Amino acid sequence: MTNEARANVTAIGADDYGYDHRNRLTDKDTDDTLAYDPSGRLLEEDGSAVTWFTYAGSQMIAERTTSGTVLRRYVHGPGVDEPLVWFEGSATGTLNRHHLAADERGSIIAVMDFVDNEINNYTPSDGGLAAQAENKSDHPFRSGFTVYQP
């Protein structure tokens, strides 16, 4: 792992990362860029496909394609940065519901399916991000108080 002067991780193995003057991640390798709105919220990820992010205030509530198709929706609790449930796709049925479990700092440490079977767990990495233990499913809420784009 390589860090730059502002302590941003610039490389992990073969993966390279770039940042703007506000320390926001802007580049992941050569084919993935991230854009932010004037409030500093992640607005767009442009990689193999473009994903737009929708917010209610500061809370990310959806990921969409450029044609408007809902990829994921998020339900938050009453606290700040407290994602509780993630729905895969536009439906709200039981089969596409995932529960997000947080630790005392608010970092997501596990994802459970609709019957509370653990499908992912996370442990802190050297850079402070929660590394994914298994690649079964993914979401942007890993490190406390930040949205993480794998």
N, C-alpha and C positions, 0 to 999 in steps of 0.2 A: 504494500500500500504506500502511495506517495501523497504527500501533502504540500500545499503551497504556503506562502508567507502568512496568509490569513487563516490558516489551519483548515482550509477546504481540502477535501480528498480529491486529488486530480487523477489518480489511477489506482485501480484495484485489479491486479493481474493484467490482462490484455484490455480491460475496459478503461477508457479515458473520459474525464469529466471536465466541463468548463463552467465558469461562473461570471455573472455581471458585477458591476461596481457595488451592488447591494448584497453580494454574496449569495445570490439566487442561482440555482443550477440552471444553466441555459443550454448545455450541450452534453449529450451522452453518446460517446463514440462519434463517428462521422455521419451517421444517418438519422439522428434523433435530436430535435431541438425543442425547447420549451419557451413559451411566451407568457407574460404576466400582464394583468390589467393595471390601471393606475393605482389601485389599492394594494398591489403586491400579491394578489391571489393568482394562482396558476390558472391560466386561461386556455392554453392550447398546448398539446403535445403533437408534434409532427414527426412521425417516424415512418414505419411501413404503412400506417394509416393515420389520419388526423383525428384526434380526440379533442372535443371541447368540454370544458368543465363548467357546471352551473352551480351557483351559490345562492343561499338565502342568508344575507348578511355575510358573516365570515365563514359559515359552514358549507362545505362542499356537499351538495345534495344529489348531483347526477353527473354522469359521464355520457356524452352523446357523440355520434358520428356527425360529419358535416351535413349529412342529409336529414339529421334530426332523430335518427334511430337511437333509442335509449339503450346504452350498454350496461350501465349499473346505476342503482339508486341507493342513497344512504339516509338512514334515520339517526338523528342525534338525540342525546339525552339533554337534560336541563343545564348541565355544566358547560363550561367553555371547552371546546375541542374534545367532545365526548361522543364519538361515533359508537353506536350500539348495534345496529343491524345494517346489513348490506344485502340488497336484492340484485341478483344477476338478471339482466334483461329488463323489460318493461313490466312484466307481470309481478304481482305481489303474492303469488301462491307459496305454499309451504315448501315445495321442493327447491325453489331458488332463493331461499332465505338463509343467510349466514349470520351468526352472532359473533361479535367482536369482543374479546375479553381483554381488559387493560390491567396493568400493574398499578402500584401506588403513585407512579409519576404520570400516569395517563398513556403510557406507551402500550400499543397493542402487542400482546404476548401470545395470543392464540386466536384461531378462527374455528368455530364449530358449525356443523351443519344443522339442519332443522330439528334433529333429535339429539343435539348436543354431543355428537361424535366429533372429536378433535380431528380437523383435516389439515391444519398447519399449526406450527408453534414457532416462536421466534426467540432468539437469544441475542444480547448485545454483541456487536462486533467491535473491533479495535477502534473504528472511527466513530463509535457512539450510535450508529444506526442499528436497528434490529435486523439481523440477518435471517433470511428465510431458511428454515430447517429442511423443508421439503417443498418441492415445486408443484403442489397440487392445485392451488388457487392463489390469487394475488389481489391486493387492494392497496390504496395509497396511504393508509394510516398505519405507520409502523413506529415512528419515533415520536415521543411526546411533543405536542405542540407544533409539529411540522407535517406537511404532506410529503411523502416520499414517493418518488417515481423510480421503480426498479429498472 
